[in-house]
Amino acid sequence: MQLDVPVSVISSFNHHLKIVSPRKVLFGGREYYVTKIGLHHTHRIGRTLYHVFSVAANHTFLKLSLNTDNLFWSLEDISDEV
């Protein structure tokens, strides 16, 4: 399902490796605990840099985007394993 909605994300940052990792996503009254981080890439829209993460939360797959200007997360896509 294609979306573009704000979500709450609990993330961690490893200063040694300089890596941000989403850990838990709050969406639609549910908590999704990230069990695996897949692809991560960045892109720009104008001057704004976005970090995009594809993650798995058990049998649910989520695509998250972090806007580095305002540090807001959005859910771009969500799907269940078929």
URNORRA-V973113 format. One record per residue. N is the residue number from 0. RES is the residue in one small letter. SS is DSSP state (~ for helix, > for strand, _ for the rest). OMEGA is omega in radians with two decimals (* if undefined). Layout:
n=[N	N]
res=[RES	RES]
ss=[SS	SS]
omega=[OMEGA	OMEGA]
//
This chain:
n=[0	1	2	3	4	5	6	7	8	9	10	11	12	13	14	15	16	17	18	19	20	21	22	23	24	25	26	27	28	29	30	31	32	33	34	35	36	37	38	39	40	41	42	43	44	45	46	47	48	49	50	51	52	53	54	55	56	57	58	59	60	61	62	63	64	65	66	67	68	69	70	71	72	73	74	75	76	77	78	79	80	81]
res=[m	q	l	d	v	p	v	s	v	i	s	s	f	n	h	h	l	k	i	v	s	p	r	k	v	l	f	g	g	r	e	y	y	v	t	k	i	g	l	h	h	t	h	r	i	g	r	t	l	y	h	v	f	s	v	a	a	n	h	t	f	l	k	l	s	l	n	t	d	n	l	f	w	s	l	e	d	i	s	d	e	v]
ss=[_	>	>	>	>	>	>	>	>	>	>	>	>	>	_	_	_	_	>	>	>	>	>	>	>	>	>	_	_	>	>	>	>	_	_	>	>	>	>	>	>	>	>	>	>	_	_	>	>	>	>	>	>	>	>	>	>	_	_	>	>	>	>	>	>	>	>	_	_	_	_	_	>	>	>	>	>	>	>	>	_	_]
omega=[3.13	-3.12	2.93	-3.05	3.09	3.09	3.03	-3.12	2.97	-3.08	3.07	3.11	3.10	-3.08	3.09	-3.13	-3.09	-3.11	3.00	-3.12	3.03	-3.10	-3.12	-3.14	3.08	-3.08	3.06	3.14	3.14	3.06	3.10	3.11	-3.09	3.13	3.13	3.04	-3.14	-3.10	3.03	3.07	3.10	3.01	3.13	2.91	-2.98	3.13	-3.07	3.09	3.09	2.98	-3.11	-3.12	2.94	-3.06	3.04	3.04	-2.97	-3.08	3.11	3.14	-3.10	3.03	-3.06	3.12	3.11	3.08	-3.05	3.06	-3.08	-3.13	3.07	3.08	3.00	3.09	-3.10	-3.06	3.06	3.11	3.06	3.09	3.14	*]
//
